[in-house]
Amino acid sequence: SLPMTLTATAKLNLIAVLQDSAEVLGMSSDTCPNFAAFSSDSDWIDALSCWIQDSVVMSIKRLTKMVGKRIDLLEAENQKLILQVSNFEFKLQESRMLSKTKTNNPTQQ
């Protein structure tokens, strides 16, 4: 990678933006690599790019899991509704049969 140097202010601004982004992605912002721990800016930038990739991958996994759970809930609701409709149709047919029986045979009460 190309050697890069950043001013301390640029580093702090970059970290602030990344931490905000991490929180939006649902990641812990305190896992963001601190530039003071690296001997060169390019090493720190490499660590940052890895951290950003990990953050995005983790958030995609988390979102996929959430969407999967939501789909499972919707499937369960759908099954309940199907059962309710079937039950209603059955009761409707049953009441039609009873009313036919009563009209065909008025002596039976």
N, C-alpha and C positions, 0 to 999 in steps of 0.2 A: 504494500500500500504506500501511497505517497506520504512523505513526512508532512505533518500539519502542525501548526502552532496556533493556539487560540488565546485571546486575552482572558484574564480571570473573570471579567465581567461577562464576556461571551459564554464562557463555561457555565457560570452561574445562571445566566439566562436560558441556556440550552437545557441545563438540569431542571430548571423550573418548568419549562415547557414539557419536557419528557415526563416529569413526575405528574403533572396535570393529566397528560395523555394516559399514563399508566393507571391513574385513578379512574379515568373514564372507561378504560378497558377492564377495570375491576382487579388490577394488579396492585400489589403493595409497592408504593412509590419508594419506600426505604431500601428496596433491593437494587435501585439504580446505582451503577458503579460510581464511586466518588473519585473525581480526577486526582485528588491528593494521594491516592493509593497507587498511582501509576507513574513510572519513571518518565514516560514521554506522552505527548498528546496523542500521537498516532496509536499507541497501545490502548489508551483510554477510549479513543474513538472506536477501535476494533471491539473493545469490551461493550461499549454502548450499542454498537450495531447488533451484536449477539443478544444483548439484553432486550433490545427492541423486537428482534425476531422472536425470542422466547415469549415476550409479552403478547405479541400478536397471536402466536400459535396457541398460547394458553387461553386467551380470550375467545378465540374461535372454537376451541374445544369446549369451553364453558358454555358458550352460546349454543353450540350444537347439542350439548346435554340438556340445556334448558328447553330448546325447541323440541327435542325428543320427548321430554317429560310432558310438555304441553300437548304434543300429538297423542301421546298415550292417554292423557286425560280426555281429550276430545274423542278418541276412539271409544273410551269407556262410556262417555256421555251418549255417544251415537248408539251404542249397543243398548243402553237403557231406553232410549227413545224408540228404537226398533221394537223392543219387548213391549213397551207401553202401547204402541200402535197395534201390534199383533194382538195383544190382550183386548184392546178396544174393539178391533175388528171381530174377534171371537165373540165378545159379549153382544155386539151388534147383530151378528148372525144368529146367536142364541135367542135374542129377543124377537127377531123376525120369525124364527121357527115357532116360538111360543105364541106369537100373535096369529100366525097362520093356523096353528092347531086350535086356538080359541075361536077363530072365525069359521073354520071348517066344522067345528063340533061345539056349537053354542051351549049344549046341555052340560058339558064338562066345565067346571069352574075351578 
